[in-house]
Amino acid sequence: MRRSPVVWLSAVLVAILAGWAAVAYLTGRDDGGDCAAPVTVRVAAAPAIAEAVTEAAGAATDPCYRVEVSARDSAAVAAALAAPPSADAPHAWVPESSFWLRRAKAQGAFETPDRGTSVASTPVVVAMTEQVAGRFGWPGKAVPWSALLAPNAPNVPVGLPDPASDPLGVSAVIGIRALTSKAANAEATNVAALRRISPHTVTHGANLYQRLPGATDTGKTLTAFVTSEQAMLRHNRQAPETTLVPAYPDPSVPALDFPYVVLPGAGDAERQAATRFLTTLIAPPGQRILRTYDFKAPGDDALPDDDALVQLLTAWTGVHLSARLLGVLDVSGSMQEQVAGGGDTRMSATVRAVQQGLGLMLDTTEVGFWVFSSKLDGDRDYRVLARPQPLGEQRERLIAELAKVRAEPGGQTGLYDTTLAAYQDARRNWTAGRINVVVIFADGENNDPGSISRANLIAELTKLSDPRRPLPIIFIGIGGDIDQKGLTAIAKVTGAGCFSPRTPAGSARSSSPRWRS
C-alpha cells in the first residue's frame, strides 16, 4: 500500500532552533580614565547567567572598556555564529555549556572555539517536590538520583529537557546510561529507562517550572524534573508555592560549565578588552558576585567526545521519535490542477495533508518549510517560509502560514537546484539526537532552464552524505507527472526514496489514525 505525505511527514519525525531571547543590559564604566576612547565589548550570555555577568561588569573598575551584556538563548547564538555576521554581533559569548560551542562549530561556525574558560558551574540535578522527596525518606536522608531515574524506580514522572537541544538533557542521558551500564542486558535496560522518561520531554528546560503544581501552565503537572542546581535554588529563593528538593547524580555527570569564549569576529581592541573582562569574572570579586546568584566555582566536567555523544543521542533518537524536518513544497503553476475525484487542487490537498501531519508530531520536533518554483527570491528558486523551530512554539502559526500558500501561475519547477540547496542547509544544521530529514513535495519533473543536471546533483549529494550522520531526502510525488525513476535515483544516494500516493488528501485521511497510536 502506498503511503501518503502525512505518513512520511509524521513517521520520519525530525532538531535547532530557538530565536533570540534578548533582554539586554548596558553596563560597565565609561568615565574615560586614562583612555581616550573606552572600548565597548558586547557579551552574549545565557539567560541563566546574564544577570550575574551584568553585575560583574558593572563592578569592573577598568576605565578602558565598558561591557554591554545581552541575555541570549544559546541555541540562537550558535545558529547566528554560522550565518554572516551582523553589525551588532557579540565579541564574547558565555553559553550554559561547552555543548553549545560544539553545536556552533557543527552548524558551520568553524572558527568558533570548541573550548572556553569556565567562569562558573552548576550541577545537574533532579528537582522534586517535598511531597515526592518524602516518599524516599527526605528530610531524614538525601534522595539519590537513581531513586527517580533507575529502570526499577517507582513510577514518578520525571520531566526532561530535550537532549537534542539542551545540555541538561544530555547530562541526564549520560547519567541514565551510567545507572544501567552494569545490568545483565545493559543496552535493553538503558532503552527501557529512556523510554520511561521520554513522554515527559520538553523543548526548553525553563518551561518545566511552569508544570509544577499550582503553576500557570495548562499542561500536565510534573512533580520532578531534570534541571540545574542553580535554577532550582533561584526558584526556591522566590518563596514559591512549591519548594523543590534536589537529587544529585551518582556517579557524577557533566555539570553546566558556562564557558567564556572570545569570538573570531572581534577586532584586536575588542579581543583585548574581552580578555580583560574574563579576568574580572574569574578573579575573587567576580566569583563572589557569581556565588550570590547560586553558581559554584568554575568546573571542567568534560562531555563525551563528538562520536560518543552522537552515539549516545542516537540511542535517545530510537526511543524519542523527535525530528528535525525541512519540508519543501512545490508551488509551480501545475499545482493549480484539480485532483481527480474531488474539488481540491493539488496544492490545497497537499497543504491540508501537511497540516494534518503537523498536528500529529511531537512538540519537540523541529520543522522548517520552504516553497519552490522558479526565481521566487531573486535568482533563487525557493523562498523560506519558516525556519526550523520546535512545533510546540509554532505549530498554529506554521499551519496558518501554509494555509496562505498559493501556486505561482506560470511558475516552472526548479526542483534540482532547490533539492541541493535544501540538503546543504539541512546538512549544515544536522542535529544529533533527532531524526534529520528533508521531505520534498513535487508534482512534476525539473524544468528550470540552466539548473544543475541530475547527474551533477547526485554527485553533490553523494559528497554531502555521511553514514554517521544520516540525512535522507524523501520525495513525495503528487499527481502523475513526476519522474519517479529519476527522483528515486536522487533520493537513493541519501538512503531514502520517492513515494507517490494517489491523492494527498485521501491518503492523509486513511493513514492519520495510525500516527495517533
C-alpha positions as CSV (number, residue, x, y, z in Angstrom):
1,M,0.0,0.0,0.0
2,R,1.4,3.4,-0.9
3,R,1.8,5.9,1.9
4,S,0.7,9.5,2.0
5,P,2.7,12.6,2.6
6,V,1.3,12.7,6.1
7,V,2.6,9.2,6.8
8,W,6.1,10.1,5.8
9,L,6.0,13.6,7.3
10,S,4.9,12.1,10.6
11,A,6.9,8.9,10.5
12,V,10.3,10.4,9.9
13,L,9.8,12.9,12.8
14,V,12.8,15.1,12.9
15,A,16.0,19.3,15.5
16,I,17.5,23.6,16.5
17,L,16.4,26.4,16.9
18,A,15.1,28.9,19.1
19,G,15.0,32.7,18.5
20,W,16.9,35.5,20.2
21,A,15.8,35.8,23.8
22,A,17.1,39.2,24.1
23,V,16.9,41.1,27.3
24,A,19.9,43.5,27.1
25,Y,21.7,45.3,29.8
26,L,24.2,48.1,29.3
27,T,26.8,48.1,32.0
28,G,30.4,48.9,32.8
29,R,32.4,52.1,33.1
30,D,32.5,55.0,30.7
31,D,34.4,57.6,32.7
32,G,37.3,57.7,30.3
33,G,40.1,57.5,32.9
34,D,43.4,57.4,31.0
35,C,41.8,56.1,27.8
36,A,40.9,58.4,25.0
37,A,38.1,56.1,23.8
38,P,37.0,53.3,26.0
39,V,36.2,50.1,24.1
40,T,32.7,48.6,24.1
41,V,32.6,44.9,24.4
42,R,29.4,43.1,23.5
43,V,28.9,39.9,25.5
44,A,26.1,37.4,24.7
45,A,25.3,35.4,27.9
46,A,22.9,32.6,28.5
47,P,19.8,33.9,30.3
48,A,20.7,31.8,33.4
49,I,24.0,33.8,34.0
50,A,23.3,37.1,32.2
51,E,22.2,39.0,35.3
52,A,25.3,37.9,37.2
53,V,27.6,38.8,34.3
54,T,25.9,42.2,34.1
55,E,26.5,42.8,37.8
56,A,30.2,41.8,37.5
57,A,30.5,44.1,34.5
58,G,29.0,47.0,36.5
59,A,31.5,46.4,39.3
60,A,34.5,46.4,36.9
61,T,37.0,49.3,37.7
62,D,38.9,49.3,34.4
63,P,38.2,52.6,32.7
64,C,39.4,51.4,29.3
65,Y,36.4,49.3,28.4
66,R,32.7,49.1,29.0
67,V,30.6,45.9,28.7
68,E,27.2,45.5,27.1
69,V,25.6,42.2,28.2
70,S,22.6,40.7,26.4
71,A,20.7,37.6,27.6
72,R,20.5,35.4,24.5
73,D,19.3,31.9,24.0
74,S,22.4,29.7,23.4
75,A,20.8,27.8,20.5
76,A,20.1,31.1,18.7
77,V,23.7,32.3,19.2
78,A,25.1,29.1,17.9
79,A,22.9,29.4,14.8
80,A,23.8,33.1,14.3
81,L,27.5,32.4,14.5
82,A,27.2,30.1,11.5
83,A,25.5,32.9,9.5
84,P,27.0,36.1,8.0
85,P,28.0,38.4,10.9
86,S,25.6,41.2,11.8
87,A,26.6,44.7,12.8
88,D,25.8,44.1,16.4
89,A,27.4,40.6,16.6
90,P,28.8,39.8,20.1
91,H,32.5,39.9,20.8
92,A,32.3,37.2,23.5
93,W,29.9,34.5,24.5
94,V,29.0,32.7,27.7
95,P,26.6,29.8,26.9
96,E,25.4,27.4,29.6
97,S,27.7,24.6,28.4
98,S,30.5,23.6,26.1
99,F,27.8,21.6,24.4
100,W,26.9,24.8,22.6
101,L,30.4,25.6,21.4
102,R,30.4,22.2,19.7
103,R,27.0,22.8,18.3
104,A,28.0,26.1,16.8
105,K,31.0,24.5,15.1
106,A,28.9,21.7,13.8
107,Q,26.5,24.2,12.2
108,G,29.3,25.9,10.3
109,A,30.9,28.4,12.7
110,F,34.2,26.7,12.1
111,E,36.3,29.5,13.7
112,T,34.4,29.5,17.0
113,P,36.5,27.9,19.7
114,D,35.2,24.5,20.8
115,R,36.6,25.0,24.3
116,G,36.4,28.0,26.6
117,T,37.3,29.2,30.1
118,S,34.7,28.2,32.6
119,V,33.6,31.2,34.7
120,A,31.1,29.3,36.8
121,S,29.4,25.9,37.1
122,T,26.3,24.3,38.5
123,P,25.5,20.6,38.9
124,V,22.7,18.9,37.0
125,V,20.1,17.5,39.4
126,V,16.6,16.0,39.5
127,A,14.4,18.5,41.4
128,M,11.3,17.2,43.1
129,T,8.6,18.5,45.3
130,E,8.9,18.0,49.1
131,Q,6.0,15.5,48.9
132,V,7.8,13.3,46.4
133,A,11.1,13.6,48.3
134,G,9.3,12.5,51.5
135,R,8.4,9.2,49.8
136,F,12.1,8.5,49.6
137,G,12.9,9.3,53.2
138,W,13.7,13.0,53.0
139,P,14.5,15.0,55.1
140,G,16.0,12.2,57.1
141,K,18.2,11.3,54.2
142,A,19.2,12.6,50.9
143,V,17.4,11.3,47.8
144,P,19.7,9.6,45.3
145,W,19.4,10.3,41.6
146,S,18.8,6.6,41.0
147,A,15.6,6.8,43.1
148,L,13.9,8.6,40.2
149,L,15.9,7.6,37.1
150,A,16.9,4.0,37.5
151,P,14.9,1.5,35.4
152,N,13.3,0.0,38.5
153,A,12.5,3.3,40.1
154,P,8.9,4.0,41.3
155,N,6.6,5.4,38.7
156,V,7.2,9.1,39.3
157,P,7.0,11.0,36.0
158,V,10.3,12.9,35.5
159,G,10.3,15.9,33.1
160,L,13.3,16.0,30.8
161,P,14.7,18.9,28.7
162,D,15.2,17.5,25.2
163,P,18.7,16.0,25.0
164,A,18.9,17.0,21.3
165,S,18.7,20.7,22.2
166,D,19.6,21.1,25.9
167,P,22.8,20.1,27.7
168,L,20.7,19.4,30.8
169,G,19.1,16.6,28.9
170,V,22.5,15.4,27.6
171,S,23.7,15.0,31.2
172,A,20.6,13.2,32.2
173,V,21.0,10.7,29.3
174,I,24.7,10.2,30.4
175,G,23.6,9.6,33.9
176,I,20.9,7.1,32.9
177,R,23.5,5.1,30.9
178,A,25.8,5.1,33.9
179,L,22.9,3.7,36.1
180,T,22.2,0.9,33.6
181,S,25.7,0.0,32.5
182,K,26.1,-2.9,35.0
183,A,22.8,-4.5,34.2
184,A,22.8,-8.0,32.7
185,N,21.4,-6.6,29.5
186,A,22.8,-3.1,29.7
187,E,21.5,-1.8,26.3
188,A,18.0,-3.1,26.7
189,T,17.9,-1.7,30.3
190,N,19.1,1.7,29.1
191,V,16.4,1.8,26.4
192,A,13.8,0.9,29.0
193,A,14.9,3.7,31.3
194,L,14.9,6.2,28.4
195,R,11.5,5.1,27.2
196,R,10.1,5.6,30.7
197,I,11.2,9.3,30.8
198,S,10.6,10.1,27.1
199,P,6.9,11.0,27.3
200,H,7.7,13.9,29.6
201,T,10.3,15.6,27.3
202,V,10.0,19.4,26.7
203,T,11.9,21.7,24.3
204,H,13.2,24.1,26.9
205,G,14.2,23.2,30.5
206,A,12.9,26.5,31.9
207,N,9.4,25.5,30.8
208,L,9.4,22.7,33.4
209,Y,9.0,25.1,36.2
210,Q,5.6,26.1,34.7
211,R,4.5,22.5,35.1
212,L,4.8,22.4,38.9
213,P,1.6,22.1,41.0
214,G,-0.1,25.5,41.2
215,A,1.9,27.0,38.3
216,T,0.3,28.7,35.3
217,D,1.0,26.1,32.5
218,T,-2.2,24.2,31.5
219,G,-0.1,21.1,30.5
220,K,0.2,18.0,32.6
221,T,1.6,18.7,36.1
222,L,5.0,17.4,36.9
223,T,6.4,16.9,40.4
224,A,10.0,16.0,39.4
225,F,12.3,17.1,36.5
226,V,15.9,17.5,35.4
227,T,17.3,20.9,36.0
228,S,20.3,22.7,37.3
229,E,21.0,23.3,40.9
230,Q,21.3,27.0,40.3
231,A,17.9,27.3,38.7
232,M,16.3,25.2,41.4
233,L,17.9,27.3,44.2
234,R,16.8,30.6,42.5
235,H,13.3,29.1,42.2
236,N,13.2,28.3,46.0
237,R,14.5,31.8,46.9
238,Q,11.4,33.3,45.4
239,A,9.2,31.8,48.1
240,P,7.1,29.8,45.6
241,E,4.0,27.7,46.3
242,T,6.1,24.6,45.6
243,T,9.5,24.3,47.1
244,L,11.9,21.8,45.4
245,V,14.4,19.3,46.8
246,P,17.4,18.1,44.7
247,A,18.6,14.6,43.9
248,Y,22.3,14.6,42.9
249,P,23.8,12.2,40.4
250,D,26.0,9.3,41.5
251,P,28.2,8.7,39.6
252,S,28.6,12.3,38.6
253,V,27.5,13.7,35.2
254,P,28.8,16.7,33.3
255,A,27.7,20.0,35.0
256,L,26.8,23.1,33.2
257,D,30.3,24.8,32.8
258,F,29.5,28.3,31.4
259,P,32.5,28.6,29.1
260,Y,33.6,32.1,28.2
261,V,35.0,32.5,24.6
262,V,36.2,35.4,22.7
263,L,34.6,35.2,19.2
264,P,36.5,35.3,16.0
265,G,34.7,38.4,14.7
266,A,36.1,40.6,17.5
267,G,38.7,43.2,16.5
268,D,42.1,43.5,18.2
269,A,40.8,46.1,20.7
270,E,37.6,44.3,21.5
271,R,39.5,41.0,21.9
272,Q,41.9,42.5,24.4
273,A,39.1,44.1,26.3
274,A,37.0,40.9,26.3
275,T,40.0,39.0,27.6
276,R,40.4,41.6,30.4
277,F,36.8,41.2,31.3
278,L,37.2,37.4,31.5
279,T,40.0,38.1,34.1
280,T,37.4,40.2,36.0
281,L,34.9,37.3,36.0
282,I,37.3,34.7,37.3
283,A,39.0,36.9,39.9
284,P,37.8,36.7,43.5
285,P,35.5,39.7,43.3
286,G,33.8,38.4,40.2
287,Q,33.5,34.9,41.7
288,R,31.8,36.4,44.8
289,I,29.2,38.0,42.6
290,L,28.6,34.8,40.8
291,R,28.2,32.9,44.1
292,T,25.4,35.3,45.2
293,Y,23.5,34.0,42.1
294,D,23.9,30.4,43.4
295,F,26.7,29.4,41.0
296,K,29.6,27.2,42.1
297,A,33.3,27.7,41.2
298,P,34.4,27.1,37.6
299,G,34.4,23.5,36.6
300,D,35.7,21.3,33.7
301,D,33.4,18.3,33.7
302,A,34.0,17.1,30.2
303,L,31.3,16.0,27.8
304,P,32.0,12.8,25.8
305,D,33.8,13.3,22.5
306,D,31.7,14.1,19.5
307,D,31.5,10.5,18.2
308,A,30.5,9.1,21.6
309,L,28.0,11.9,22.0
310,V,26.4,11.2,18.7
311,Q,26.2,7.5,19.6
312,L,24.6,8.4,23.0
313,L,22.0,10.7,21.3
314,T,21.3,8.1,18.6
315,A,20.1,5.8,21.3
316,W,17.8,8.6,22.5
317,T,16.5,9.1,19.0
318,G,15.4,5.5,18.8
319,V,13.3,6.0,21.9
320,H,12.0,9.5,21.4
321,L,11.0,9.9,17.8
322,S,11.6,13.6,17.6
323,A,12.9,15.0,14.4
324,R,14.4,18.0,12.6
325,L,12.5,18.2,9.4
326,L,12.9,20.6,6.5
327,G,9.7,20.4,4.3
328,V,9.9,21.8,0.8
329,L,6.7,22.4,-1.1
330,D,6.2,22.8,-4.9
331,V,4.3,25.9,-5.7
332,S,4.8,25.8,-9.5
333,G,1.9,26.6,-11.8
334,S,0.9,22.9,-12.3
335,M,0.0,22.7,-8.6
336,Q,-3.2,24.5,-9.5
337,E,-4.5,21.4,-11.4
338,Q,-7.5,19.6,-10.0
339,V,-7.2,16.4,-8.1
340,A,-9.3,13.6,-9.6
341,G,-12.4,12.7,-7.6
342,G,-12.9,15.9,-5.7
343,G,-12.9,19.7,-5.7
344,D,-9.3,20.1,-4.4
345,T,-6.3,21.3,-6.4
346,R,-3.0,19.5,-6.0
347,M,-2.0,22.5,-3.8
348,S,-5.0,22.6,-1.5
349,A,-4.9,18.8,-1.0
350,T,-1.2,18.7,-0.3
351,V,-1.3,21.6,2.1
352,R,-4.2,20.0,4.1
353,A,-2.2,16.7,4.3
354,V,0.8,18.6,5.6
355,Q,-1.3,20.5,8.1
356,Q,-2.7,17.2,9.4
357,G,0.7,15.7,9.7
358,L,2.0,18.7,11.7
359,G,-0.9,18.2,14.1
360,L,0.3,14.6,14.9
361,M,4.0,15.4,15.6
362,L,5.7,15.8,18.9
363,D,6.1,19.3,20.3
364,T,9.9,18.9,20.4
365,T,10.0,18.1,16.7
366,E,11.7,21.0,14.8
367,V,10.1,21.8,11.5
368,G,11.0,24.4,8.9
369,F,9.4,24.9,5.5
370,W,10.4,26.3,2.1
371,V,8.3,26.7,-1.0
372,F,9.8,26.5,-4.5
373,S,9.1,27.1,-8.2
374,S,11.4,29.3,-10.3
375,K,13.0,32.6,-9.4
376,L,10.9,33.0,-6.2
377,D,13.5,35.0,-4.4
378,G,15.8,36.9,-6.8
379,D,17.7,34.2,-8.6
380,R,16.8,31.5,-6.1
381,D,14.1,29.1,-7.0
382,Y,13.0,28.8,-3.4
383,R,11.7,31.0,-0.6
384,V,12.0,30.3,3.1
385,L,8.5,30.2,4.7
386,A,9.6,29.2,8.2
387,R,13.0,28.5,9.8
388,P,13.1,25.2,11.8
389,Q,11.7,25.7,15.3
390,P,10.1,23.3,17.8
391,L,6.4,22.7,16.9
392,G,5.4,23.4,20.4
393,E,6.4,27.0,19.8
394,Q,5.0,27.5,16.3
395,R,2.5,24.8,15.3
396,E,-0.5,27.0,14.9
397,R,1.5,29.8,13.2
398,L,3.0,27.4,10.7
399,I,-0.3,25.8,9.9
400,A,-1.7,29.3,9.3
401,E,1.3,30.2,7.1
402,L,0.8,27.1,5.0
403,A,-2.9,28.0,4.5
404,K,-1.8,31.2,2.7
405,V,0.4,29.3,0.2
406,R,-0.7,29.6,-3.4
407,A,0.6,28.2,-6.7
408,E,2.6,30.6,-8.9
409,P,0.8,31.0,-12.2
410,G,3.2,30.0,-15.0
411,G,5.9,29.1,-12.5
412,Q,8.4,26.4,-13.5
413,T,9.7,23.6,-11.4
414,G,13.2,24.4,-10.1
415,L,13.4,21.0,-8.4
416,Y,17.1,20.1,-8.7
417,D,18.6,23.5,-7.5
418,T,16.2,23.6,-4.6
419,T,16.9,20.0,-3.7
420,L,20.6,20.7,-3.5
421,A,20.1,23.9,-1.5
422,A,17.8,22.2,1.0
423,Y,20.2,19.4,1.5
424,Q,23.1,21.7,2.0
425,D,21.1,23.7,4.6
426,A,19.9,20.6,6.4
427,R,23.5,19.2,6.4
428,R,24.8,22.4,8.0
429,N,22.2,22.2,10.7
430,W,22.3,18.5,11.3
431,T,21.4,17.9,14.9
432,A,22.4,14.8,17.0
433,G,19.6,13.2,19.0
434,R,17.0,13.8,16.2
435,I,15.8,12.1,13.1
436,N,17.1,14.6,10.5
437,V,15.2,14.5,7.2
438,V,14.3,16.6,4.1
439,V,10.9,16.0,2.7
440,I,10.2,17.4,-0.8
441,F,6.7,17.6,-2.3
442,A,6.7,17.9,-6.1
443,D,4.2,17.4,-8.8
444,G,6.5,17.3,-11.9
445,E,9.9,17.0,-13.4
446,N,12.6,19.6,-13.1
447,N,12.1,22.0,-16.0
448,D,14.1,25.0,-14.9
449,P,16.5,26.2,-17.7
450,G,20.1,26.4,-16.5
451,S,19.7,24.3,-13.4
452,I,22.1,21.7,-12.2
453,S,21.8,18.4,-14.0
454,R,20.6,15.3,-12.4
455,A,24.0,13.6,-12.6
456,N,25.7,16.6,-11.0
457,L,23.0,16.8,-8.3
458,I,23.6,13.1,-7.5
459,A,27.3,13.7,-7.4
460,E,27.0,16.7,-5.0
461,L,24.6,14.8,-2.7
462,T,27.0,11.9,-2.6
463,K,29.8,14.2,-1.4
464,L,27.5,15.6,1.3
465,S,26.3,12.2,2.6
466,D,27.7,10.9,5.9
467,P,26.6,7.5,7.1
468,R,27.5,8.5,10.7
469,R,25.1,11.4,10.5
470,P,22.2,10.2,8.3
471,L,20.1,12.7,6.4
472,P,17.6,11.2,4.0
473,I,15.8,13.1,1.3
474,I,12.3,11.8,0.8
475,F,10.4,12.8,-2.3
476,I,6.6,12.8,-2.2
477,G,5.3,12.7,-5.8
478,I,2.0,14.5,-6.4
479,G,0.0,13.5,-9.5
480,G,1.0,11.5,-12.5
481,D,3.6,13.8,-14.0
482,I,6.6,13.1,-11.7
483,D,9.8,11.4,-12.8
484,Q,9.5,8.5,-10.3
485,K,12.7,6.8,-11.6
486,G,14.8,9.9,-11.6
487,L,13.7,11.1,-8.1
488,T,14.3,7.6,-6.7
489,A,17.8,7.7,-8.1
490,I,18.4,11.0,-6.4
491,A,16.9,10.0,-3.1
492,K,18.7,6.7,-3.1
493,V,22.2,8.2,-2.5
494,T,20.9,9.7,0.8
495,G,19.3,6.4,1.8
496,A,15.7,7.2,1.0
497,G,13.3,7.0,-1.9
498,C,10.3,8.6,-3.8
499,F,6.7,7.9,-2.9
500,S,3.6,8.7,-4.9
501,P,0.2,8.5,-3.2
502,R,-2.8,8.5,-5.4
503,T,-4.3,11.6,-3.7
504,P,-2.7,13.6,-0.8
505,A,-5.9,14.2,1.0
506,G,-7.3,10.7,0.7
507,S,-4.1,9.2,1.9
508,A,-3.9,11.6,4.8
509,R,-7.4,10.6,5.9
510,S,-6.6,6.9,5.8
511,S,-3.2,7.0,7.5
512,S,-3.6,9.6,10.2
513,P,-5.1,7.3,12.8
514,R,-2.0,5.1,12.8
515,W,0.1,8.1,13.9
516,R,-2.2,8.8,16.8
517,S,-1.5,5.5,18.4
